[in-house]
Amino acid sequence: MAKGKSQYATWFCGDCNRGNYLSYYPRNRGDEIVKGLKKFCPQCRKHIVHKRKDTKKGN
Ligand SMILES: [Zn+2]
């Protein structure tokens, strides 16, 4: 198991609100948290700003 210092985030399309990407990043103090990223949405078939939502591994 990891030491619990990592964080998972799901990126939701700002248009159709579909969760398209799951990313994993180390959680460091003072890190700037990115709230929006432009990614390709396969449902809209274009690049849309995706919103980040933190998730936990497991369940
Ligand atoms: Zn979309």
PDB file of the backbone (N, CA, C, O) and the ligand in Angstrom, with CONECT records:
HET     ZN  A 101       1
ATOM      1  N   MET A   1       0.824  -1.213   0.000  1.00  0.00           N
ATOM      2  CA  MET A   1       0.000   0.000   0.000  1.00  0.00           C
ATOM      3  C   MET A   1       0.856   1.260   0.000  1.00  0.00           C
ATOM      4  O   MET A   1       1.968   1.268   0.528  1.00  0.00           O
ATOM      5  N   ALA A   2       0.344   2.285  -0.577  1.00  0.00           N
ATOM      6  CA  ALA A   2       1.017   3.584  -0.551  1.00  0.00           C
ATOM      7  C   ALA A   2       0.897   4.166   0.859  1.00  0.00           C
ATOM      8  O   ALA A   2       0.187   3.637   1.715  1.00  0.00           O
ATOM      9  N   LYS A   3       1.592   5.237   1.064  1.00  0.00           N
ATOM     10  CA  LYS A   3       1.604   5.817   2.404  1.00  0.00           C
ATOM     11  C   LYS A   3       0.475   6.819   2.649  1.00  0.00           C
ATOM     12  O   LYS A   3       0.448   7.506   3.670  1.00  0.00           O
ATOM     13  N   GLY A   4      -0.434   6.888   1.718  1.00  0.00           N
ATOM     14  CA  GLY A   4      -1.590   7.748   1.911  1.00  0.00           C
ATOM     15  C   GLY A   4      -1.345   9.208   1.623  1.00  0.00           C
ATOM     16  O   GLY A   4      -2.116  10.070   2.043  1.00  0.00           O
ATOM     17  N   LYS A   5      -0.271   9.487   0.906  1.00  0.00           N
ATOM     18  CA  LYS A   5      -0.003  10.874   0.590  1.00  0.00           C
ATOM     19  C   LYS A   5      -0.343  11.209  -0.847  1.00  0.00           C
ATOM     20  O   LYS A   5      -0.019  12.284  -1.351  1.00  0.00           O
ATOM     21  N   SER A   6      -0.989  10.284  -1.478  1.00  0.00           N
ATOM     22  CA  SER A   6      -1.358  10.521  -2.864  1.00  0.00           C
ATOM     23  C   SER A   6      -2.854  10.768  -2.969  1.00  0.00           C
ATOM     24  O   SER A   6      -3.648  10.358  -2.122  1.00  0.00           O
ATOM     25  N   GLN A   7      -3.189  11.437  -4.016  1.00  0.00           N
ATOM     26  CA  GLN A   7      -4.566  11.853  -4.194  1.00  0.00           C
ATOM     27  C   GLN A   7      -5.023  11.501  -5.602  1.00  0.00           C
ATOM     28  O   GLN A   7      -4.265  11.624  -6.564  1.00  0.00           O
ATOM     29  N   TYR A   8      -6.247  11.072  -5.706  1.00  0.00           N
ATOM     30  CA  TYR A   8      -6.814  10.805  -7.016  1.00  0.00           C
ATOM     31  C   TYR A   8      -7.844  11.865  -7.334  1.00  0.00           C
ATOM     32  O   TYR A   8      -8.540  12.366  -6.450  1.00  0.00           O
ATOM     33  N   ALA A   9      -7.928  12.193  -8.583  1.00  0.00           N
ATOM     34  CA  ALA A   9      -8.906  13.177  -9.004  1.00  0.00           C
ATOM     35  C   ALA A   9      -9.558  12.726 -10.300  1.00  0.00           C
ATOM     36  O   ALA A   9      -8.912  12.164 -11.184  1.00  0.00           O
ATOM     37  N   THR A  10     -10.837  12.984 -10.386  1.00  0.00           N
ATOM     38  CA  THR A  10     -11.552  12.710 -11.619  1.00  0.00           C
ATOM     39  C   THR A  10     -11.838  14.033 -12.306  1.00  0.00           C
ATOM     40  O   THR A  10     -12.178  15.023 -11.658  1.00  0.00           O
ATOM     41  N   TRP A  11     -11.699  14.041 -13.621  1.00  0.00           N
ATOM     42  CA  TRP A  11     -11.948  15.251 -14.397  1.00  0.00           C
ATOM     43  C   TRP A  11     -13.270  15.108 -15.136  1.00  0.00           C
ATOM     44  O   TRP A  11     -13.474  14.185 -15.924  1.00  0.00           O
ATOM     45  N   PHE A  12     -14.156  16.049 -14.856  1.00  0.00           N
ATOM     46  CA  PHE A  12     -15.481  16.015 -15.471  1.00  0.00           C
ATOM     47  C   PHE A  12     -15.584  17.071 -16.559  1.00  0.00           C
ATOM     48  O   PHE A  12     -15.150  18.210 -16.387  1.00  0.00           O
ATOM     49  N   CYS A  13     -16.155  16.680 -17.658  1.00  0.00           N
ATOM     50  CA  CYS A  13     -16.360  17.616 -18.752  1.00  0.00           C
ATOM     51  C   CYS A  13     -17.280  18.748 -18.302  1.00  0.00           C
ATOM     52  O   CYS A  13     -18.337  18.498 -17.723  1.00  0.00           O
ATOM     53  N   GLY A  14     -16.881  19.983 -18.565  1.00  0.00           N
ATOM     54  CA  GLY A  14     -17.680  21.130 -18.169  1.00  0.00           C
ATOM     55  C   GLY A  14     -18.942  21.288 -18.995  1.00  0.00           C
ATOM     56  O   GLY A  14     -19.818  22.082 -18.653  1.00  0.00           O
ATOM     57  N   ASP A  15     -19.038  20.549 -20.061  1.00  0.00           N
ATOM     58  CA  ASP A  15     -20.199  20.661 -20.933  1.00  0.00           C
ATOM     59  C   ASP A  15     -21.217  19.555 -20.646  1.00  0.00           C
ATOM     60  O   ASP A  15     -22.352  19.841 -20.264  1.00  0.00           O
ATOM     61  N   CYS A  16     -20.821  18.314 -20.824  1.00  0.00           N
ATOM     62  CA  CYS A  16     -21.750  17.205 -20.634  1.00  0.00           C
ATOM     63  C   CYS A  16     -21.628  16.579 -19.243  1.00  0.00           C
ATOM     64  O   CYS A  16     -22.413  15.705 -18.874  1.00  0.00           O
ATOM     65  N   ASN A  17     -20.632  17.039 -18.474  1.00  0.00           N
ATOM     66  CA  ASN A  17     -20.453  16.602 -17.086  1.00  0.00           C
ATOM     67  C   ASN A  17     -20.099  15.127 -16.954  1.00  0.00           C
ATOM     68  O   ASN A  17     -20.330  14.513 -15.913  1.00  0.00           O
ATOM     69  N   ARG A  18     -19.553  14.581 -17.988  1.00  0.00           N
ATOM     70  CA  ARG A  18     -19.152  13.185 -17.934  1.00  0.00           C
ATOM     71  C   ARG A  18     -17.737  13.083 -17.368  1.00  0.00           C
ATOM     72  O   ARG A  18     -16.868  13.877 -17.728  1.00  0.00           O
ATOM     73  N   GLY A  19     -17.500  12.109 -16.483  1.00  0.00           N
ATOM     74  CA  GLY A  19     -16.166  11.899 -15.934  1.00  0.00           C
ATOM     75  C   GLY A  19     -15.289  11.184 -16.938  1.00  0.00           C
ATOM     76  O   GLY A  19     -15.467   9.994 -17.197  1.00  0.00           O
ATOM     77  N   ASN A  20     -14.346  11.913 -17.501  1.00  0.00           N
ATOM     78  CA  ASN A  20     -13.563  11.352 -18.589  1.00  0.00           C
ATOM     79  C   ASN A  20     -12.185  10.871 -18.183  1.00  0.00           C
ATOM     80  O   ASN A  20     -11.646   9.933 -18.771  1.00  0.00           O
ATOM     81  N   TYR A  21     -11.624  11.506 -17.190  1.00  0.00           N
ATOM     82  CA  TYR A  21     -10.242  11.183 -16.858  1.00  0.00           C
ATOM     83  C   TYR A  21     -10.070  10.969 -15.365  1.00  0.00           C
ATOM     84  O   TYR A  21     -10.678  11.647 -14.537  1.00  0.00           O
ATOM     85  N   LEU A  22      -9.232  10.014 -15.058  1.00  0.00           N
ATOM     86  CA  LEU A  22      -8.846   9.802 -13.667  1.00  0.00           C
ATOM     87  C   LEU A  22      -7.347  10.032 -13.576  1.00  0.00           C
ATOM     88  O   LEU A  22      -6.564   9.384 -14.270  1.00  0.00           O
ATOM     89  N   SER A  23      -6.967  10.938 -12.733  1.00  0.00           N
ATOM     90  CA  SER A  23      -5.543  11.216 -12.609  1.00  0.00           C
ATOM     91  C   SER A  23      -5.105  11.031 -11.168  1.00  0.00           C
ATOM     92  O   SER A  23      -5.923  10.986 -10.249  1.00  0.00           O
ATOM     93  N   TYR A  24      -3.856  10.931 -11.001  1.00  0.00           N
ATOM     94  CA  TYR A  24      -3.254  10.622  -9.713  1.00  0.00           C
ATOM     95  C   TYR A  24      -2.097  11.587  -9.534  1.00  0.00           C
ATOM     96  O   TYR A  24      -1.277  11.759 -10.436  1.00  0.00           O
ATOM     97  N   TYR A  25      -2.033  12.205  -8.389  1.00  0.00           N
ATOM     98  CA  TYR A  25      -0.942  13.145  -8.201  1.00  0.00           C
ATOM     99  C   TYR A  25      -0.483  13.141  -6.752  1.00  0.00           C
ATOM    100  O   TYR A  25      -1.290  12.919  -5.849  1.00  0.00           O
ATOM    101  N   PRO A  26       0.775  13.378  -6.523  1.00  0.00           N
ATOM    102  CA  PRO A  26       1.279  13.453  -5.164  1.00  0.00           C
ATOM    103  C   PRO A  26       0.770  14.709  -4.489  1.00  0.00           C
ATOM    104  O   PRO A  26       0.681  15.769  -5.109  1.00  0.00           O
ATOM    105  N   ARG A  27       0.442  14.585  -3.235  1.00  0.00           N
ATOM    106  CA  ARG A  27      -0.135  15.707  -2.511  1.00  0.00           C
ATOM    107  C   ARG A  27       0.969  16.367  -1.696  1.00  0.00           C
ATOM    108  O   ARG A  27       1.424  15.822  -0.689  1.00  0.00           O
ATOM    109  N   ASN A  28       1.383  17.517  -2.131  1.00  0.00           N
ATOM    110  CA  ASN A  28       2.450  18.224  -1.434  1.00  0.00           C
ATOM    111  C   ASN A  28       1.937  19.525  -0.855  1.00  0.00           C
ATOM    112  O   ASN A  28       1.006  20.141  -1.374  1.00  0.00           O
ATOM    113  N   ARG A  29       2.556  19.915   0.210  1.00  0.00           N
ATOM    114  CA  ARG A  29       2.205  21.192   0.818  1.00  0.00           C
ATOM    115  C   ARG A  29       2.559  22.334  -0.113  1.00  0.00           C
ATOM    116  O   ARG A  29       3.623  22.337  -0.732  1.00  0.00           O
ATOM    117  N   GLY A  30       1.681  23.285  -0.206  1.00  0.00           N
ATOM    118  CA  GLY A  30       1.980  24.461  -1.015  1.00  0.00           C
ATOM    119  C   GLY A  30       1.754  24.267  -2.492  1.00  0.00           C
ATOM    120  O   GLY A  30       2.006  25.165  -3.295  1.00  0.00           O
ATOM    121  N   ASP A  31       1.274  23.081  -2.849  1.00  0.00           N
ATOM    122  CA  ASP A  31       0.996  22.856  -4.264  1.00  0.00           C
ATOM    123  C   ASP A  31      -0.187  23.693  -4.718  1.00  0.00           C
ATOM    124  O   ASP A  31      -1.171  23.865  -3.998  1.00  0.00           O
ATOM    125  N   GLU A  32      -0.067  24.188  -5.890  1.00  0.00           N
ATOM    126  CA  GLU A  32      -1.178  24.919  -6.456  1.00  0.00           C
ATOM    127  C   GLU A  32      -2.168  23.903  -7.004  1.00  0.00           C
ATOM    128  O   GLU A  32      -1.803  23.019  -7.779  1.00  0.00           O
ATOM    129  N   ILE A  33      -3.412  24.037  -6.598  1.00  0.00           N
ATOM    130  CA  ILE A  33      -4.411  23.071  -7.040  1.00  0.00           C
ATOM    131  C   ILE A  33      -5.072  23.575  -8.312  1.00  0.00           C
ATOM    132  O   ILE A  33      -5.656  24.657  -8.363  1.00  0.00           O
ATOM    133  N   VAL A  34      -4.954  22.755  -9.317  1.00  0.00           N
ATOM    134  CA  VAL A  34      -5.536  23.119 -10.604  1.00  0.00           C
ATOM    135  C   VAL A  34      -7.016  22.769 -10.593  1.00  0.00           C
ATOM    136  O   VAL A  34      -7.393  21.635 -10.297  1.00  0.00           O
ATOM    137  N   LYS A  35      -7.836  23.731 -10.910  1.00  0.00           N
ATOM    138  CA  LYS A  35      -9.280  23.490 -10.853  1.00  0.00           C
ATOM    139  C   LYS A  35      -9.885  23.195 -12.220  1.00  0.00           C
ATOM    140  O   LYS A  35     -10.960  22.604 -12.326  1.00  0.00           O
ATOM    141  N   GLY A  36      -9.195  23.606 -13.237  1.00  0.00           N
ATOM    142  CA  GLY A  36      -9.727  23.377 -14.574  1.00  0.00           C
ATOM    143  C   GLY A  36      -8.625  23.036 -15.550  1.00  0.00           C
ATOM    144  O   GLY A  36      -7.557  23.648 -15.530  1.00  0.00           O
ATOM    145  N   LEU A  37      -8.876  22.075 -16.390  1.00  0.00           N
ATOM    146  CA  LEU A  37      -7.902  21.677 -17.398  1.00  0.00           C
ATOM    147  C   LEU A  37      -8.635  21.434 -18.706  1.00  0.00           C
ATOM    148  O   LEU A  37      -9.723  20.858 -18.735  1.00  0.00           O
ATOM    149  N   LYS A  38      -8.020  21.881 -19.772  1.00  0.00           N
ATOM    150  CA  LYS A  38      -8.647  21.660 -21.062  1.00  0.00           C
ATOM    151  C   LYS A  38      -8.254  20.290 -21.583  1.00  0.00           C
ATOM    152  O   LYS A  38      -7.082  20.013 -21.835  1.00  0.00           O
ATOM    153  N   LYS A  39      -9.252  19.445 -21.736  1.00  0.00           N
ATOM    154  CA  LYS A  39      -9.014  18.083 -22.188  1.00  0.00           C
ATOM    155  C   LYS A  39     -10.039  17.726 -23.246  1.00  0.00           C
ATOM    156  O   LYS A  39     -11.069  18.379 -23.414  1.00  0.00           O
ATOM    157  N   PHE A  40      -9.703  16.657 -23.948  1.00  0.00           N
ATOM    158  CA  PHE A  40     -10.610  16.208 -25.003  1.00  0.00           C
ATOM    159  C   PHE A  40     -11.726  15.363 -24.414  1.00  0.00           C
ATOM    160  O   PHE A  40     -11.477  14.414 -23.670  1.00  0.00           O
ATOM    161  N   CYS A  41     -12.939  15.713 -24.750  1.00  0.00           N
ATOM    162  CA  CYS A  41     -14.089  14.925 -24.320  1.00  0.00           C
ATOM    163  C   CYS A  41     -14.566  14.062 -25.476  1.00  0.00           C
ATOM    164  O   CYS A  41     -14.968  14.596 -26.510  1.00  0.00           O
ATOM    165  N   PRO A  42     -14.532  12.738 -25.329  1.00  0.00           N
ATOM    166  CA  PRO A  42     -14.952  11.845 -26.414  1.00  0.00           C
ATOM    167  C   PRO A  42     -16.447  11.936 -26.694  1.00  0.00           C
ATOM    168  O   PRO A  42     -16.897  11.606 -27.790  1.00  0.00           O
ATOM    169  N   GLN A  43     -17.210  12.382 -25.711  1.00  0.00           N
ATOM    170  CA  GLN A  43     -18.654  12.480 -25.937  1.00  0.00           C
ATOM    171  C   GLN A  43     -19.008  13.738 -26.727  1.00  0.00           C
ATOM    172  O   GLN A  43     -19.809  13.692 -27.660  1.00  0.00           O
ATOM    173  N   CYS A  44     -18.404  14.857 -26.343  1.00  0.00           N
ATOM    174  CA  CYS A  44     -18.628  16.109 -27.076  1.00  0.00           C
ATOM    175  C   CYS A  44     -17.773  16.161 -28.347  1.00  0.00           C
ATOM    176  O   CYS A  44     -18.048  16.934 -29.265  1.00  0.00           O
ATOM    177  N   ARG A  45     -16.753  15.339 -28.380  1.00  0.00           N
ATOM    178  CA  ARG A  45     -15.831  15.254 -29.511  1.00  0.00           C
ATOM    179  C   ARG A  45     -15.123  16.587 -29.760  1.00  0.00           C
ATOM    180  O   ARG A  45     -14.897  16.987 -30.902  1.00  0.00           O
ATOM    181  N   LYS A  46     -14.789  17.242 -28.692  1.00  0.00           N
ATOM    182  CA  LYS A  46     -13.989  18.455 -28.792  1.00  0.00           C
ATOM    183  C   LYS A  46     -13.309  18.731 -27.456  1.00  0.00           C
ATOM    184  O   LYS A  46     -13.571  18.073 -26.449  1.00  0.00           O
ATOM    185  N   HIS A  47     -12.432  19.722 -27.485  1.00  0.00           N
ATOM    186  CA  HIS A  47     -11.721  20.076 -26.261  1.00  0.00           C
ATOM    187  C   HIS A  47     -12.568  21.014 -25.411  1.00  0.00           C
ATOM    188  O   HIS A  47     -13.037  22.055 -25.873  1.00  0.00           O
ATOM    189  N   ILE A  48     -12.749  20.615 -24.160  1.00  0.00           N
ATOM    190  CA  ILE A  48     -13.574  21.354 -23.224  1.00  0.00           C
ATOM    191  C   ILE A  48     -12.790  21.483 -21.918  1.00  0.00           C
ATOM    192  O   ILE A  48     -11.979  20.615 -21.597  1.00  0.00           O
ATOM    193  N   VAL A  49     -13.018  22.532 -21.184  1.00  0.00           N
ATOM    194  CA  VAL A  49     -12.406  22.658 -19.867  1.00  0.00           C
ATOM    195  C   VAL A  49     -13.078  21.654 -18.927  1.00  0.00           C
ATOM    196  O   VAL A  49     -14.297  21.654 -18.755  1.00  0.00           O
ATOM    197  N   HIS A  50     -12.254  20.807 -18.330  1.00  0.00           N
ATOM    198  CA  HIS A  50     -12.752  19.802 -17.402  1.00  0.00           C
ATOM    199  C   HIS A  50     -12.569  20.283 -15.971  1.00  0.00           C
ATOM    200  O   HIS A  50     -11.581  20.939 -15.641  1.00  0.00           O
ATOM    201  N   LYS A  51     -13.526  19.949 -15.140  1.00  0.00           N
ATOM    202  CA  LYS A  51     -13.456  20.329 -13.736  1.00  0.00           C
ATOM    203  C   LYS A  51     -12.955  19.159 -12.914  1.00  0.00           C
ATOM    204  O   LYS A  51     -13.306  18.003 -13.149  1.00  0.00           O
ATOM    205  N   ARG A  52     -12.137  19.491 -11.958  1.00  0.00           N
ATOM    206  CA  ARG A  52     -11.533  18.456 -11.135  1.00  0.00           C
ATOM    207  C   ARG A  52     -12.390  18.132  -9.927  1.00  0.00           C
ATOM    208  O   ARG A  52     -12.971  19.022  -9.306  1.00  0.00           O
ATOM    209  N   LYS A  53     -12.462  16.859  -9.601  1.00  0.00           N
ATOM    210  CA  LYS A  53     -13.135  16.458  -8.368  1.00  0.00           C
ATOM    211  C   LYS A  53     -12.288  15.399  -7.705  1.00  0.00           C
ATOM    212  O   LYS A  53     -11.966  14.380  -8.317  1.00  0.00           O
ATOM    213  N   ASP A  54     -11.931  15.625  -6.482  1.00  0.00           N
ATOM    214  CA  ASP A  54     -11.080  14.676  -5.785  1.00  0.00           C
ATOM    215  C   ASP A  54     -11.832  13.391  -5.478  1.00  0.00           C
ATOM    216  O   ASP A  54     -13.008  13.406  -5.116  1.00  0.00           O
ATOM    217  N   THR A  55     -11.134  12.298  -5.630  1.00  0.00           N
ATOM    218  CA  THR A  55     -11.714  11.009  -5.291  1.00  0.00           C
ATOM    219  C   THR A  55     -10.718  10.231  -4.454  1.00  0.00           C
ATOM    220  O   THR A  55      -9.521  10.519  -4.455  1.00  0.00           O
ATOM    221  N   LYS A  56     -11.215   9.266  -3.758  1.00  0.00           N
ATOM    222  CA  LYS A  56     -10.333   8.405  -2.986  1.00  0.00           C
ATOM    223  C   LYS A  56     -10.225   7.067  -3.691  1.00  0.00           C
ATOM    224  O   LYS A  56     -11.160   6.589  -4.334  1.00  0.00           O
ATOM    225  N   LYS A  57      -9.065   6.495  -3.545  1.00  0.00           N
ATOM    226  CA  LYS A  57      -8.877   5.185  -4.134  1.00  0.00           C
ATOM    227  C   LYS A  57      -9.674   4.167  -3.343  1.00  0.00           C
ATOM    228  O   LYS A  57      -9.819   4.287  -2.127  1.00  0.00           O
ATOM    229  N   GLY A  58     -10.186   3.174  -4.031  1.00  0.00           N
ATOM    230  CA  GLY A  58     -10.904   2.125  -3.338  1.00  0.00           C
ATOM    231  C   GLY A  58     -12.404   2.178  -3.592  1.00  0.00           C
ATOM    232  O   GLY A  58     -12.849   2.687  -4.621  1.00  0.00           O
ATOM    233  N   ASN A  59     -13.153   1.668  -2.685  1.00  0.00           N
ATOM    234  CA  ASN A  59     -14.612   1.511  -2.796  1.00  0.00           C
ATOM    235  C   ASN A  59     -14.962   0.416  -3.803  1.00  0.00           C
ATOM    236  O   ASN A  59     -16.140   0.141  -4.031  1.00  0.00           O
TER     237      ASN A  59
HETATM  238 ZN    ZN A 101     -18.308  16.496 -22.818  1.00  0.00          ZN2+
END
